[in-house]
Amino acid sequence: MAGWTSWTNEQAGVTVAALVKERAGVPWTVAKRHVETGKVFVNGARAERVDERLAAGAVVELRMSAPRPADPAREGVLVYDDAHVVVIDKPAGVNSVPYEPRETGTAMDLIRGAWRRQSGRSQPASAVPLHIVHRIDRATSGLLMFGKSKRSEIELAAQLRDHSCERTYLCVAHGQVASQRLESELVADRGDGLRGSGRRGQRGKASVTHVEAREPLRGATLCVVKLETGRTHQIRIHLSEAGHPLVGEDVYDRDFRNSGAVALPSPRLLLHAATLGFRHPITGVWVALESPLPPDFTAVLESLRR
């Protein structure tokens, strides 16, 4: 599908993702991706939530040629870079990789931009291949790793599969969170168009999340999270289903909002990939990296400490 396509919604209460799925004739995952990557507009304004409810008569546009623009002020910092591996401190609001051929402003673009600034030339930066090893959500900030060769990608991906690669996240979740182990089988559609834990009879992907309550806050808890598995939106889903959606959550907070609970305000999702440890794919040396909390995360955290 190319160019712009528009539809007029006829039934009040339909979600924007559901309308795109039906009218564009695409799977749920594709419809949600179009919203998340900024290609869907409602009455001229970019849709921000996949579960945004539409009024009757709302005009919905799918702009395939208009990917979400990158903020030029955000230039991801390269925290590790050698001939085989590069790790970027990805800002929130940036996709890990492009989902459309013409999409720009992704973490891969930020890496190449950093290389160009270092070298002053564009050709070397564009000539180096980047192989994605793992992904973090667009709304999540923090450490993201790429291999510079197929060999590096394969070696690093194997460490993720056998859990020898260490990843730690910091997050702020609503309520008084207890340290716990969360386990379920995650499915792409739990029945309402959102990812989540499968119901009886639904087969999904085994997912395990370890949550450590680190600090009680005003109406929330600062948590340290470690993953045994790395499913899409795993931390967000597991904590939301446990009754503790992340502060700044705008997708997996429906049950929380429907319960009458009041969400704490935040300009972003408070989820940050804080540490990354891996064995170098070529030298075998253990590499341990850390990323400090970004200012927009810290500002909300400090306000909840008062």
Phi, psi and omega in degrees: 000133182230164177072205182249140175228138180229151177221156174253124181286135183255337185243116180297141177098349178291140178282155182297322179293322180295320180293317178298318179302313184289310187285325180274345180067041182241161177294164178306314185299323180288317179300315180294322180296321178300319179292313185294334180262013170079025182262356183248132181236141177242117182052039176089349180254141182297130177290133183255343184232138178290336181257020176299129181275136184261143173276156175297134181091355179295139179262122182248128179245138172250110185253089183292336181265012182231070177296159180301125180287150177276149175281117183296343179284345182264115178232099184307140180272133175277114183266345175207134183201112173225196185290348188236333186221142171226137178235127180250146171270092188286132174287156172295148179089008181239130176290148178294315182221161177287142176259349176229152184304325185262006182289135180235176178080017180274175177301324178298320178293322179295322178297312181295325177297320178296320178297319180296320179294327180287321187262336183079004180230147183270331187297312180300322181295317183284339183277340182280124179288150175235122180246116182292131180262321177207169180236153165235151185304153176304320183283348183265141175257167172122198192284128182224131190247139175231146170267150178261004176209163178296323179299314179297317179301313182297316181296316182289321178297325178296324178293325176294319182293321183267009174067017176277344173279128185258128178227133178233136178245148169250137179212160173242121183244147180296144172085186179267101186270134175263148174299133187196165174250124182249130184219135176196175172256117183270138179239158182289334180217111182277000178125345180238017179090357180251153171294153178175184178286135182291147175277177180303130180095344177269130178258127180231200180258128180302132185220130182229128180233131177254122183246127175243118177289120186259318185206126175287139180235180178285101179079009183201179180221133171278126185235150169254129185236134174239142183254135166274327178235165183231062180281158179302126177061024187302310181298315181299317182291310184299315180290324177296315180291338176277001179092011184228067179299151180294149173294130185092359179293133179230013177238307186261043182240013186297312180297323179297313180293320181293338179282353181093359179291149180258122181285141175288138183287142177201139179283353182207168174287128182272074177219126187221127176281098194271325181226152178214125177232133181206158175270127184303131187294342182250311185272338183080001180285138179286131180245124180239122184236150177227149175233124178290156177298134179288160184303321182292328175290312183299323181298316179291318179302314181295324179294331180275351176273345183273000000 
